[in-house]
């Protein structure tokens, strides 16, 4: 166990050093704008995008040839014994169109082989306990999209990242009042537009219903459906906050928090080539939907059963396939 922890720490340290090197290179370029490197920067454009392109040896042709980037984002809670994925989002970034598409997948989605003997392990949120690749495989089967990359984010990461960027302004859709003493989860938020710190952000994205059983209005989407909608809307708001000018100078702190709290099969070279293009991304270009289907009982257990025909149509329009 300790050996595995040491290896994980070495990987995180290596990744962090790579990030520091990138930041150092960018800093050198900024200082050398009027020097020898300034000629190359001017050729790529006197912009953050141009400087980043220069720092990693890209030109406009490289940017134009970037493929769409697919990644499965999973959120897990660390305050319960079983490691279940409460949040599952299939995300795609299209650098040429400057568009992001997000598909929320309900955690109770049925992914079993047979309905005659379905149990709780046939819910998609249980697959992570075997391996993240099992969840990837299930999402590929549900959507037909060949997603191979994943990022697993803990609830601690969410709190720390939100605090690192100075909080997120968000319009809380309903009053939220819920207590789960077993998970030590206490949600107490008032409806309305407000600045959420990390603790309040976690409360927001984990809310399903109040202590008295009331939930989101039907027009918004009740229970898990409402929660997934709130998660998608919060993601848009957080993206706007991260892309503000002030947070560019906090990138070191933000990336430290991220790499200390995530599990991923992504390598730095998989990500870095998309960074210059991403500097021009407008969060208004985020499209988000939920996997089509309906809640139903299979045996004595409640599942979410996707509609294959509607799923195919939605995937085609949302992801341009």
Secondary structure as GFF3:
##gff-version 3
##sequence-region A 1 321
A	DSSP	alpha_helix	2	31	.	.	.	ID=ss1
A	DSSP	alpha_helix	36	44	.	.	.	ID=ss2
A	DSSP	alpha_helix	48	55	.	.	.	ID=ss3
A	DSSP	alpha_helix	60	64	.	.	.	ID=ss4
A	DSSP	beta_strand	69	76	.	.	.	ID=ss5
A	DSSP	beta_strand	85	94	.	.	.	ID=ss6
A	DSSP	beta_strand	99	104	.	.	.	ID=ss7
A	DSSP	three_ten_helix	120	122	.	.	.	ID=ss8
A	DSSP	three_ten_helix	124	129	.	.	.	ID=ss9
A	DSSP	alpha_helix	132	143	.	.	.	ID=ss10
A	DSSP	beta_strand	150	154	.	.	.	ID=ss11
A	DSSP	alpha_helix	155	164	.	.	.	ID=ss12
A	DSSP	beta_strand	168	172	.	.	.	ID=ss13
A	DSSP	beta_strand	176	180	.	.	.	ID=ss14
A	DSSP	beta_strand	185	189	.	.	.	ID=ss15
A	DSSP	beta_strand	192	196	.	.	.	ID=ss16
A	DSSP	alpha_helix	198	206	.	.	.	ID=ss17
A	DSSP	alpha_helix	223	242	.	.	.	ID=ss18
A	DSSP	alpha_helix	245	248	.	.	.	ID=ss19
A	DSSP	alpha_helix	251	260	.	.	.	ID=ss20
A	DSSP	beta_strand	262	264	.	.	.	ID=ss21
A	DSSP	alpha_helix	268	278	.	.	.	ID=ss22
A	DSSP	three_ten_helix	283	285	.	.	.	ID=ss23
A	DSSP	beta_strand	286	290	.	.	.	ID=ss24
A	DSSP	beta_strand	293	298	.	.	.	ID=ss25
A	DSSP	beta_strand	301	306	.	.	.	ID=ss26
A	DSSP	alpha_helix	308	318	.	.	.	ID=ss27
###
